[in-house]
Amino acid sequence: MISIRAPMRRALLALLVAISLPAHVQADDVVADPFAGFRQLAWSLIGDRFVWGDIKVRSGWRLQENGLNNRCRVLNGGERTVLEGDCAIALDAFDDLAPVTRTDSSPLVIMVHGLGGARMDFSILRRDLGNRRIAAETVAYPSLLGDISAHARRLNAILNGVKGKQPFLFVTHSMGGLVVRTALAETASWRRQHAVDGLFMIGPPNRGAALARLGTDFVTILGPATLDLIPENARTIPAPDVRYCIIAGATGTADGLNPAVPGDDDGVIGLAETLIQPGDDRLILNANHRALLGHPETAEALRRFIGGGRCAPI
């Protein structure tokens, strides 16, 4: 049997748990209780969050493809499956059933989750936006079944199908930031009719993630995108050509939460790993990687950013 030292075992558990927990569950509590962590991980794997990916989204409805058997389904705004089967039939049903409700030119917020994440990760932020009558669409993709370039191509294909000319404003968590950055670096037809108001990144591994080196031994489980998160690979992604800001988690200590991550960190991503370049607009919060999504100061910063301001108050 291979013996894994306790700090390394705890670091790996932190990685596996952090990509699987719903936003309202505290990763610190789960890592402290390994049995609870594995129960939560098993619960996540039982679900279909790693298999279905969006093809089209509109007004809360979504057309999705199963990454394992290439079947498609249509989900309504209440997350109920109204049709599942042949993709051509599902596409026709989506076009007929999904309502077109946007007629104004205000920004549409596009929310993109991270590795092992799900569109429900943004439930708190989306509820806050809805209360302020700000339209938002979440995008689901099978993050464990492709690399970052493949996920970026899927995102661009989804955006190509968005009707209207309203600008987009992207909100991302973790690896989702790299997916959007890669999508923005590619040539896509949607950019001819949709401006980009900005990119709001929560806990992004902009300079890669030291933990990804551990994950290379588990590519079969975590997917090929793990290799893209290795620092020397992540740093090849071009800086975005739009305004952006960063929400980062830290403890204010030299060692942070995770012994496998150099310096201060949020349990998964190092504070230094979140930057694209010195002087970035960055708000640092005392929260772990998952808790950043539901932190009230994250929601407040997003409201400022949507209004044209900075994440970090001056």
PLY file of the C-alpha trace (Angstrom):
ply
format ascii 1.0
element vertex 314
property float x
property float y
property float z
element edge 313
property int vertex1
property int vertex2
end_header
0.00 0.00 0.00
1.24 3.48 -0.86
1.71 5.61 2.26
0.68 9.26 1.92
1.90 11.63 4.63
-0.79 13.30 6.70
-0.28 16.88 5.37
-0.35 15.61 1.78
-3.42 13.48 2.49
-5.20 16.47 4.00
-4.23 18.68 1.03
-5.56 16.17 -1.48
-8.79 15.79 0.50
-9.12 19.57 0.51
-8.85 19.60 -3.30
-11.40 16.83 -3.81
-13.86 18.25 -1.30
-13.51 21.85 -2.47
-14.53 21.03 -6.04
-17.58 19.11 -4.85
-19.24 21.04 -2.03
-22.35 23.16 -2.56
-21.63 26.85 -1.88
-23.47 26.84 1.45
-21.28 24.06 2.94
-18.04 25.07 4.65
-15.04 23.18 3.25
-13.06 23.67 6.49
-15.66 21.71 8.45
-15.67 18.84 5.96
-11.89 18.54 5.74
-11.76 18.42 9.54
-14.09 15.41 9.38
-12.76 13.12 6.60
-15.74 10.78 6.81
-18.13 13.68 6.26
-15.90 14.82 3.40
-16.07 11.49 1.63
-19.81 11.26 2.23
-20.23 14.67 0.61
-17.94 13.70 -2.25
-19.90 10.50 -2.85
-23.16 12.46 -2.83
-21.79 14.77 -5.51
-20.57 11.91 -7.69
-23.96 10.19 -7.53
-25.61 13.22 -9.11
-25.39 14.20 -12.78
-23.48 17.45 -12.33
-20.36 16.05 -14.02
-22.14 14.59 -17.05
-24.55 17.14 -18.56
-23.34 20.24 -20.35
-25.32 23.14 -21.78
-25.70 23.64 -25.52
-28.14 26.54 -25.29
-29.50 28.63 -22.43
-32.39 31.10 -22.54
-34.58 32.63 -19.85
-33.69 29.92 -17.35
-34.39 27.11 -19.84
-31.50 24.97 -21.07
-30.74 22.44 -23.78
-28.14 19.99 -22.49
-26.05 17.16 -23.92
-24.94 14.10 -21.96
-21.16 13.85 -22.24
-21.22 10.07 -21.97
-23.99 8.96 -24.33
-24.61 12.10 -26.48
-28.32 12.16 -25.65
-29.94 15.54 -25.06
-32.55 16.94 -22.71
-34.52 20.14 -22.26
-34.88 21.61 -18.77
-37.46 24.29 -18.02
-36.97 27.25 -15.70
-37.95 25.07 -12.76
-35.15 22.56 -13.49
-37.66 19.91 -14.61
-36.85 17.71 -17.61
-39.53 18.26 -20.24
-37.91 16.11 -22.93
-34.95 13.73 -23.19
-33.72 11.78 -26.19
-32.48 12.56 -29.70
-30.58 15.85 -29.84
-32.24 17.09 -33.05
-35.68 16.63 -31.51
-34.55 18.25 -28.27
-33.16 21.25 -30.17
-36.47 21.79 -31.96
-38.32 21.52 -28.64
-36.02 24.02 -26.98
-36.43 26.56 -29.78
-40.21 26.19 -29.58
-40.59 26.18 -25.80
-37.87 28.41 -24.29
-39.29 31.94 -23.94
-37.50 35.00 -25.28
-38.02 37.68 -22.68
-35.13 40.12 -23.04
-35.78 43.19 -25.17
-33.57 45.81 -23.49
-29.86 46.52 -23.85
-28.86 46.11 -20.18
-26.03 43.63 -19.49
-26.80 39.94 -19.25
-24.74 38.30 -16.50
-23.22 34.97 -17.61
-22.13 32.76 -14.68
-19.52 30.01 -15.24
-18.58 27.49 -12.53
-15.24 25.82 -11.88
-13.75 22.33 -11.87
-16.27 19.89 -10.39
-18.72 22.73 -9.90
-22.32 23.22 -10.96
-24.59 26.08 -11.94
-26.23 25.87 -8.49
-22.97 27.19 -7.01
-24.16 30.68 -7.94
-27.58 30.37 -6.27
-26.86 33.01 -3.62
-25.38 35.53 -6.05
-28.09 34.90 -8.64
-30.81 35.42 -6.04
-29.24 38.76 -5.11
-29.11 39.81 -8.76
-32.72 38.75 -9.28
-33.81 40.86 -6.32
-32.21 43.81 -8.10
-33.83 42.91 -11.44
-30.49 42.08 -13.05
-30.81 39.25 -15.58
-28.42 36.32 -15.21
-27.91 32.96 -16.91
-25.82 30.15 -15.46
-23.83 27.91 -17.77
-23.24 24.22 -17.01
-20.45 22.21 -18.59
-19.03 18.73 -17.83
-15.84 20.05 -16.27
-14.31 16.61 -15.64
-14.77 15.46 -19.25
-12.64 17.92 -21.19
-9.77 20.39 -21.09
-10.11 24.15 -20.73
-10.00 24.76 -24.50
-12.91 22.36 -25.03
-14.91 24.06 -22.31
-14.16 27.47 -23.86
-15.38 26.27 -27.26
-18.60 25.04 -25.67
-19.08 28.40 -23.95
-18.53 30.32 -27.20
-21.02 28.05 -28.99
-23.61 28.76 -26.30
-23.01 32.51 -26.54
-23.27 32.39 -30.33
-26.87 31.25 -29.84
-27.93 34.08 -27.53
-30.47 36.31 -29.26
-30.40 40.08 -29.09
-27.52 42.52 -28.81
-27.27 43.02 -25.06
-23.74 43.16 -23.61
-22.41 40.30 -21.50
-20.83 40.51 -18.06
-19.13 37.31 -16.91
-19.07 36.05 -13.32
-16.86 33.03 -12.70
-15.68 30.79 -9.90
-12.28 29.12 -9.76
-11.34 27.45 -13.08
-14.37 29.11 -14.70
-12.25 32.26 -14.89
-9.72 30.48 -17.09
-12.50 29.04 -19.24
-13.87 32.53 -19.92
-10.40 34.00 -20.46
-9.71 31.28 -23.03
-13.08 31.88 -24.70
-12.39 35.61 -24.93
-9.01 34.94 -26.56
-10.66 32.95 -29.36
-12.49 34.33 -32.38
-16.22 33.91 -31.85
-19.11 35.32 -33.87
-21.02 36.51 -30.77
-18.47 39.26 -30.19
-19.67 41.01 -33.34
-23.03 41.78 -31.73
-22.43 41.51 -27.98
-20.03 43.81 -26.16
-18.35 42.58 -22.97
-18.95 44.76 -19.92
-16.43 42.93 -17.77
-15.14 39.77 -16.11
-15.73 39.24 -12.37
-13.58 36.33 -11.13
-14.09 34.64 -7.74
-11.13 32.59 -6.47
-9.48 32.28 -9.91
-6.23 30.34 -10.42
-5.01 32.94 -12.90
-1.40 31.89 -12.44
-2.29 28.23 -12.12
-2.67 26.18 -8.96
0.05 24.41 -7.01
-2.54 21.79 -6.04
-2.91 20.84 -9.71
0.45 19.08 -9.50
-1.11 16.69 -6.99
-4.09 16.26 -9.27
-1.97 15.03 -12.20
-1.95 11.59 -10.57
-5.76 11.63 -10.66
-6.43 12.93 -14.19
-8.74 9.97 -14.82
-10.96 11.26 -11.99
-10.44 15.02 -12.13
-10.23 15.27 -15.92
-7.72 16.67 -18.42
-8.38 20.26 -17.32
-6.22 19.44 -14.29
-3.17 19.58 -16.53
-4.19 23.04 -17.78
-4.15 24.28 -14.18
-0.46 23.51 -13.69
1.13 26.98 -13.31
3.34 26.89 -16.41
0.32 25.91 -18.53
-2.18 28.32 -17.01
0.14 31.26 -17.55
-0.02 30.80 -21.33
-3.66 31.97 -21.38
-3.74 35.59 -22.63
-4.81 38.34 -20.27
-8.40 39.40 -20.94
-8.97 42.33 -23.30
-11.83 43.58 -21.10
-11.99 45.16 -17.65
-11.81 42.60 -14.87
-11.59 42.24 -11.14
-10.72 39.49 -8.68
-12.21 38.25 -5.42
-9.60 36.28 -3.47
-9.72 34.34 -0.21
-6.98 34.46 2.41
-6.40 34.16 6.14
-3.96 37.02 6.68
-1.29 34.54 7.82
1.94 33.38 6.24
0.85 29.77 5.77
-2.87 30.02 4.98
-5.24 27.06 5.21
-3.53 24.41 3.08
0.07 23.24 3.69
0.36 22.14 0.07
-0.24 25.68 -1.24
2.66 28.13 -0.91
1.94 31.21 1.19
-1.49 32.44 2.19
-4.43 30.75 0.47
-8.16 30.00 0.53
-7.65 26.26 1.01
-7.35 25.59 -2.72
-5.90 28.63 -4.51
-2.92 30.63 -3.27
-3.38 34.37 -2.86
-0.47 34.99 -5.23
-2.03 32.61 -7.77
-5.13 34.78 -8.22
-3.34 37.70 -9.87
-2.89 38.17 -13.59
-0.53 41.10 -13.21
0.58 43.47 -10.43
-1.94 46.19 -9.62
-5.01 44.11 -10.50
-8.32 45.26 -9.03
-8.56 42.66 -6.25
-10.67 42.36 -3.11
-9.24 39.99 -0.47
-11.73 38.38 1.92
-11.20 36.14 4.94
-13.06 33.16 3.45
-12.28 29.75 1.98
-12.58 28.87 -1.67
-16.24 27.82 -1.56
-17.38 30.36 1.02
-16.31 33.19 -1.30
-19.38 32.47 -3.43
-21.80 33.26 -0.62
-19.84 35.99 1.12
-21.87 39.21 1.44
-18.88 41.32 0.40
-18.64 39.31 -2.85
-22.24 40.26 -3.67
-21.55 43.88 -2.76
-18.43 43.96 -4.94
-20.38 42.46 -7.85
-23.01 45.19 -7.54
-20.26 47.82 -7.69
-18.63 46.13 -10.68
-21.90 45.87 -12.62
-22.39 49.57 -11.97
-19.03 50.33 -13.57
-16.98 50.51 -10.37
-14.14 48.50 -8.88
-14.27 45.32 -6.81
-11.97 46.76 -4.18
-13.43 49.94 -2.70
-11.09 52.90 -2.99
0 1
1 2
2 3
3 4
4 5
5 6
6 7
7 8
8 9
9 10
10 11
11 12
12 13
13 14
14 15
15 16
16 17
17 18
18 19
19 20
20 21
21 22
22 23
23 24
24 25
25 26
26 27
27 28
28 29
29 30
30 31
31 32
32 33
33 34
34 35
35 36
36 37
37 38
38 39
39 40
40 41
41 42
42 43
43 44
44 45
45 46
46 47
47 48
48 49
49 50
50 51
51 52
52 53
53 54
54 55
55 56
56 57
57 58
58 59
59 60
60 61
61 62
62 63
63 64
64 65
65 66
66 67
67 68
68 69
69 70
70 71
71 72
72 73
73 74
74 75
75 76
76 77
77 78
78 79
79 80
80 81
81 82
82 83
83 84
84 85
85 86
86 87
87 88
88 89
89 90
90 91
91 92
92 93
93 94
94 95
95 96
96 97
97 98
98 99
99 100
100 101
101 102
102 103
103 104
104 105
105 106
106 107
107 108
108 109
109 110
110 111
111 112
112 113
113 114
114 115
115 116
116 117
117 118
118 119
119 120
120 121
121 122
122 123
123 124
124 125
125 126
126 127
127 128
128 129
129 130
130 131
131 132
132 133
133 134
134 135
135 136
136 137
137 138
138 139
139 140
140 141
141 142
142 143
143 144
144 145
145 146
146 147
147 148
148 149
149 150
150 151
151 152
152 153
153 154
154 155
155 156
156 157
157 158
158 159
159 160
160 161
161 162
162 163
163 164
164 165
165 166
166 167
167 168
168 169
169 170
170 171
171 172
172 173
173 174
174 175
175 176
176 177
177 178
178 179
179 180
180 181
181 182
182 183
183 184
184 185
185 186
186 187
187 188
188 189
189 190
190 191
191 192
192 193
193 194
194 195
195 196
196 197
197 198
198 199
199 200
200 201
201 202
202 203
203 204
204 205
205 206
206 207
207 208
208 209
209 210
210 211
211 212
212 213
213 214
214 215
215 216
216 217
217 218
218 219
219 220
220 221
221 222
222 223
223 224
224 225
225 226
226 227
227 228
228 229
229 230
230 231
231 232
232 233
233 234
234 235
235 236
236 237
237 238
238 239
239 240
240 241
241 242
242 243
243 244
244 245
245 246
246 247
247 248
248 249
249 250
250 251
251 252
252 253
253 254
254 255
255 256
256 257
257 258
258 259
259 260
260 261
261 262
262 263
263 264
264 265
265 266
266 267
267 268
268 269
269 270
270 271
271 272
272 273
273 274
274 275
275 276
276 277
277 278
278 279
279 280
280 281
281 282
282 283
283 284
284 285
285 286
286 287
287 288
288 289
289 290
290 291
291 292
292 293
293 294
294 295
295 296
296 297
297 298
298 299
299 300
300 301
301 302
302 303
303 304
304 305
305 306
306 307
307 308
308 309
309 310
310 311
311 312
312 313
